[in-house]
Amino acid sequence: MKGLVLDAAWHPKSHYKVSDWEKQTGKAITGNSIWHNPTLEVREWPDPKVGPQDVLLEIQACGVCGSDMHFYETDADNYILYPGLTKFPTILGHEFSGKVVEIGKDVKMLQVGDYVTVEEMIWCGRCTPCRNGYPNHCTNLEEIGFTIPGAFARYLAVDEKFCWKVDGILDRFGLEKGLEVAALSEPTSVSYNAMFTRGGGFKPGHFVSVFGLGPIGLAAVGLAEAAGAGMIVGFEVSAQRRQIAKQLGADALFDPREVSPHEVMNELSKGVGFDFHVEAAGAPHLTVPEMEKALAINGKVIQIGRAAQRVPMYLETFQVRRGQFFGAQGHSGHENFPNVVRMVASGRLDLSPIITARYGLDDAVAAIAQSTERRDGKIMVKPGQ
């Protein structure tokens, strides 16, 4: 079958100490420090094999993520920008919906013809973090589209335990549109996990800021609106993305290059500050200092965006204002996926305006390239087209 394959050279940066685990597994913990000279092309790849507990999915829609963009883009030394766990070559793509077309002999929960969305974090369920209830931090973690083949392809085999049926979404939106919306479940669950599971949420009426209105930030706006935020303010350089955020419930939107975000938030809150700040820009060295200066008493900062750099933080502010900082990764466990599916199926969360472009599999490289322009909401690749 064909797939969108990324390959790169294993060439650690001179200052990076490769761990024994990395040497043994061929996985890079910090991808930006190891993977050099990436290449991206649609080419032939072996057909997936279906294990006893696996289902074979015919991919219906797969969204382009910021991480896919950070595989495509490189730093000054031609290393990938993505800072996380990776192993190449592999097929990219991890935000998707699929139709079950074959099941393994031990599959119990699904049958041929079911439509599902799928977790990207392939947790083992047996290591200490998993057994303690932290599947996003699995010691033996694999990631679809990062370390194992992903969904920018015609087919994908995956254990049934990572699949969630999306019947309610299809009932609300119809089959074609519903399958695109269902593919948004993964990035929305990332925001849900960060905001409500890790960060503990906010009280209805609280003021919420979202820095960065890519798909993760746009999902955060939609979730904040659904959860009853008293005011939602977004900061984003793309005018198109600001317009989408308005459709999702943002009350005020600004280009951070044209304003001082902390002054804006302090003026809008009449000096009280904002209660809940979401960093989805992947530029915390710029955004977190602004959040600090507009941090309400007992305010929270939620870090979702990824960045391979250190960040200046004035901890005195967090102490005297009883502030809290939460790092978040992944989306698995804690009812994250099923709750997102329920919210979308109920109509309380409609993220369909996020989808702004569609490509076939043969043009997937062009889809990634368009995403680097940072003006779209969510670009979808539909392998069947």
N, C-alpha and C positions, 0 to 999 in steps of 0.2 A: 504494500500500500504506500501512498504518498504521505509525507508529513513535513512540517516546517521544522527543520533540524538546525540546532545551533551547535557548532563545534568551536573549540578554542584550544590553545596550547597551554599545557601545564608549565608555567614559568614564574615561580614565586618571586615577588619583589625582594630586593636585596635585604631590606630591613625585616622581612617577615620570617618568623621561625615556624616552619612546617611541623605540625605535631605528628607523633607516631601514628595516631588514629587517622589523620589525613593521608599519610603515606600508605597505610594498610588498606584503606577503603577507596582511595582515589577521589574522595569528596573534599571540597574546600569549605572550611567553616566560614571564612571571609573571602568570598569569591573575588572581590575587587583586588585582593592582594595576590591572587594566583593565576587567574585565567587571562591569557594574553592573545591578542590578534584574533578576535572572534569572527566567525563567518556564519552567515545565516542564509539558508536556501531551502526551497521545497524540493525534496528528493525522495527516492525510494527508501523504505524502512521495512524491516521484517513485520509480518502480520502478528498481532498479539496472540498469545496462547492463553486459553481459559483454564484456570485451575479449578479444583473441586468446589471452592467457595466463591468463585468469581462469576461475574456477569460480563458478557461482551456487549458494549454499548456502541451503537451507531451515533456518532456525534451529530447533534442538531444545530448547536450554536456554541461558540466559544469567544469570550471577550478578550480584548487586548488589555493587559494589565500594565501598570507602571513598571513592574519588575521586568516584563518582556521588553519594554522600552529601554530599561537600564542594561539589558543584555546586548541590545543593538548599539547603544551609545557607549563610547569609551572615554577614558580620561586622557590626559596629555601624553601618557606613555602607552596608550592603546590597550589598557586593561579594561574589562567590563566595569560598568559603574555599580552593578548590583553588589551589595556588601555581604549577602547571606550565604546559606548552605546551597551548594551547587555541585553537580557532576556532569561533565560533558564527554562525548556528544549525547544529546537527547532531543526528543521532540518537545517543543515548548507548548504552553497553553494549559491553564488550570481553572478557568472560570467558565463552566460549561453545563449544558444539559444534554441528555442522551436518551435514546430508546433502547431498551433491552431486546437484543436479537438472539441471544444464546445464553444459557445458564449452565453452571457447573453442577455436578451430580449431588452436591451437598447444599445447594442453595435452598433456603427455606422462605425468605421474606419477599422475594420478587419472582416475577414470571415474565416470559416473553411477551412483549407488547407494552410493558410498563414504561412510563416516562419518569426520569429522575434527574436530580442535580446531585453533585458529588463533592464531598470534602476533598480538599487538596492535600491536607496533612495526613500522611499514612502512618498512623501511630500503631505501635506494636501491642499495647495493652498488657505487657508483661514486665516492663522495666519499672524501676522505683517511681519516677515521675508519673507514668501512666497509672500505676496502682494507687498513687496518692491523689489522683484526680486531675493531673495536669498533662493531658494528652498533647497539647501544643508544644510541650517541652520534652517530648519523648527522646530517650537516649538513643533509640534505634530508628529515629525518624527518617522516612523517605518523603519526598514531596513531588507530587505529580507536576511535570513540566519544569522541574528544577533538578532533581536527581534521577528520576525515572520518566519514561515517555509520557507525554501529555496529550492534550486534546486538539491541537491544531493538526488533525489527522481525521481519517474517515472512521476509524475504530479505536477503541480503548478497552482493555480488560481491567477490572478492578473488583476487589472484594466487596461483596454485597453490603457489608456492615458500614461502608462509607457512603452509601447511596440513600437519598431521601426522595420519596415520591412527591410529585408536584401536581397531583390531580386538581387540587383547589385552585392553583394558579392558572391551569389550562381552562378550568370552568369559567374563570373570571375574564380571561383575555382571549380565549380561543386558542387553537392549536399553534398556529405559526407565531403569532405575537407572544403567546404564553411561553413558548420554548425559548424565545429571546429573553423575556423577563426572568424566566427560571434560571438562566445562565448568570443573572446578576446576584443570585443567592450567595455565592462565595464571597465576592467583595463586600456585600452588605453585611454578611456574617462577621467579616473582619472588623467592620466598624461597630457592629452590635457587641461583639466580644470585648472590644476595647472600651466602649462607652459604658456598657451596663454590667458586664461580667467582671472585667478588671477594675474599671473605674467606679463601679457601684452606682452609676447613673446620677441623676440630679432630681431635685424636687420640681414638680410642675410649677411654672412661674419663674424658674431660674433663668438667668441670662447666659446664653451659649455663644461662643465664638468658634468658627471653623477657619483655620488657615490652610489654604490649598483646596481648590474645588475640582480636582480630578475626580474620578469615579468613587474613590474612598471618601473624600470630603463631601461629595454630593450625597452619597448614602448617609453620611453623618447628619447632613442638613435634613434629609427626609426623616430620619429616625428622631432627631431632636424635635421636629414639628409634630410627629406622631406621639411623642412622649410628653408634650405639653409645655415646651419651653416658652418662657414669657417674652423672650426676644432672641432672634438668631441673627448674628452678624457674620458675614463671610468676607474673607480677603483672598483675592485671586487676580492674577495679572491678565487672564484671558477674559475678554468681554463676552464671548460666547458662553463660556462656563458660568460667568456671573448671571447671565440671563437664564440658564438652566436652573441655577440655584434659586432664583426668584420663583420659578414655577414650582419648585419643591417646598417652598415655605420660608425662605430667608426674608427677613424684614429689611435688612440694609446690607448693601454690598459695596466693596471698595477695592480699588487697585492699590495694593500696598506700596507701590512706587510713588503714588501721588498723595498719600496721607501718612501720618504717623499713627499706626494702628492703636497704640496704647492711649493716645490722646482722644481718638475717636471713641473708643470704648469707655473711657472715663467720662467723656462728655455725655454719651448716650445714657450711661448709668448714673449720671449726676454725682460722680465721684465715688460711688460705692464699689465699682469694679464688676467684672464678669465672674460668674460662679463656676463656669465649666468651659475649659478651653480645649479644643481638639487640634492637634498638630497633624495634618495630613499632607503637608507640603513637601516633606522630606528635606526641609531646610531649617532645622531647629536652631542653628547658630544665628539665624535671623529672626525666627518667630518666637522662640522661648523668651528672650529678653523683653519682647513686647508684651507677652503674656504676663510676665512677672510684674510689669509696671501697671497692669490693669487687673490684678488678682484680688478678687473679693475675699473678705474674711472667710476662712474655711473653703476657699476655692480650690479647684482641681485642674491639673494639666494632664492631658491624655496624649501620649506619644504613640502615633501609628506610623507616620512616615519613616522611611529608612534612610540613613545617611552614615557613610563611613568617615565620621569626623567627630571630634570632641566639641562640646557645647559650653559656652560660658553661662554659668548660673550663679546668681547671688543668693546663697542659701539663707542668709539673714531674712530676706523677704518671706521665704517659706516658713521660717520659724515664727516671726512676729505676726504673720497673717494666718497662721494655722493652715498653711497651704499643703497640698499633697500632689505628688508627681507619680504618674502611673505609666510604666512601660507595658506595651501590649504586643503580642505576637500571635498570629494564627486565628482560628475560628472554631476549632473542634471542641466538643464536650459542652457541658453546662447548658444544654437545651438551645444553644445559639442557632443552629441551622433550622430545627423545626419551628422555633419561634419566629424567625424571619419568614419562613414559608407561610406560616399562619397569618402574619401581619399583611403580607402581600395578597394572599388569597382573600382576606377579609375586606380589602380595599382601603385599609387604613394607611398603607404604605404603597404608593404607586411611583416606582422609579423608572417607568417606561420612557419619560422624557430624556433620560440620560443617554439613550441609544441614538447616536447621531450619524453613523455610517455603517455600511455592510460590505463585506468582501467575500469572494469565493476563496477556496483553499489555494488555488494556483496563484492568487494575488496576495497571499498572506504577508510576504515581505513588504509589499506596498502598504498594507494595513499597519504594520509596525512602524514603518517610516512616517506615515501620516500622524501616528500618535506622538512622535517626537516634536510635532509642531505645537503640542500642548494647548489645543483650542477645542478639541472634541470632548464630549462626555465619555461615552463608551462606544468603541468601535467593535463590531461583531464580525467574526469570521464564521461563515456557514459552509462547512465542507461538502455538503450535498449539492451546492449550487455550482 
